[in-house]
């Protein structure tokens, strides 16, 4: 069948594509920026096409999707720092309905959150409101409501991992004893594919969850058991939600507005209501420990398909990723390093593509870490975001406190844009070029200062930058030789 997939660049969307292709479906991937869509592996399949759309605005061109069978709705704004995200989600849902009304679509499949409590967080209330909007159309709706999704790269998994692996004693608010029902990402994908044009699921809503109902405290302790770590959780009313938000912000890679949403949601019990969907689809839910173990298998195999940290909206808001792809020249300050490559070019290219994350920056990693810590102190993203995959890089990925603008391995070019707090804008570019039968690594750091503070920043750090950038270029060529 022909499927419209919104949020195709998102955490769930990227993971749903492989099973849909394996089942022989044709997929139209709706993305805000087509340049961010992966260009390798299964994503190059002939049954995949890309449609660039932005549902925060009215979308009128429906010619390419007139003949579709099912539409997945995976648009949400948990990661946005926009205060009125509920209104934004409402706008997106209404524009989506208007967009698909003229088509032949027979089913909308919506992934939401469990909303059984009377008092909900802003995020869950918004999810419930979106479901109401989608259900008011004449198109049959199937809603799947999940709590915490456990999988490599999911926000909840990565935050719990940061906390458990860094702290032997974990301070927590009293809401740590709230119950929830985590579910493995593999089970979520089974449900999402299982309800496709299933007549018994049309115009119905189903809660989906894993085998275990646990408190957040039990989740932390069981995570520690899987990692063979001895951990203690100390909950106290002294630790307020505000303190917890800052705690998550500084300890993990979570932006403050996301930690605020997560802490607020911790007060709400998210336990699935019983239904027959599991039996109807023949799904066997994983336990929480099994879900954690499966996630680490993906990590150890270096096979993390998607990560919540790669969402552009986390750092850009509504800004187009490609607004910064053309490096300016006027009014810019540059540090250019040109190093002859006397060794294997492919090894140097591999080194470029492995930069950041666990590998680090080849020279003065402690200096990069200090810069990341300072960035956190002033409200930036910090260095902890790392990278989704140790070897693969795609346009739009996060790479520590950089965003990948160009990842062109064929032309041997990697362009990064700084998302740290700066009195200006910064780019870091790596290219392998050929001059008179000799190959060179050309590394260019470009900074466009904003007024006098920007220039003082650049010249004040010039000695440190000179040492760091020179060491980085030299070691990229030498590493692994």
Secondary structure, 3 states (H helix, E strand, C coil): CEEEEECCCCHHHHHHHHHHHHCCCEEEEEECCHHHCCCCHHHHCCCEEEEECCCCCCCCCCHHHCCCCEEEECCCCCCCCCCCHHHHHHHHHHHHHHHHCCCCCCEEEEEEECCCCCCCCHHHHHHHHHHHHHHCCCCCEEEEEECCEECCCCHHHHHHHHHHHHCCEEEECHHHHCEECCEEHHHHHHHHHHCCCCHHHCCEEEEECCCCCEEHHHHHHHHHHHCCCCCEEEECCCCCHHHHHHHHHHHCCCCHHHHHHHHHHCCCCECCCCCCHHHHHCCCCCCHHHHHHHHHHHHHCCCCCCCHHHCCHHHHCCCCHHHHCCCCCCCEEEEEEEEECCCCHHHHHHHHHCCECCCECCCCHHHHHHHHHHHHHCCCCCCCCCCCCCCCCCCCCEECCEEEEEEECCCCEEEEEECCCCCEEEEEEEEEEEECCEEEEEEEEEEEECHHHHHHHHHHCHHHHHHHHHHHHHHHHHCCC
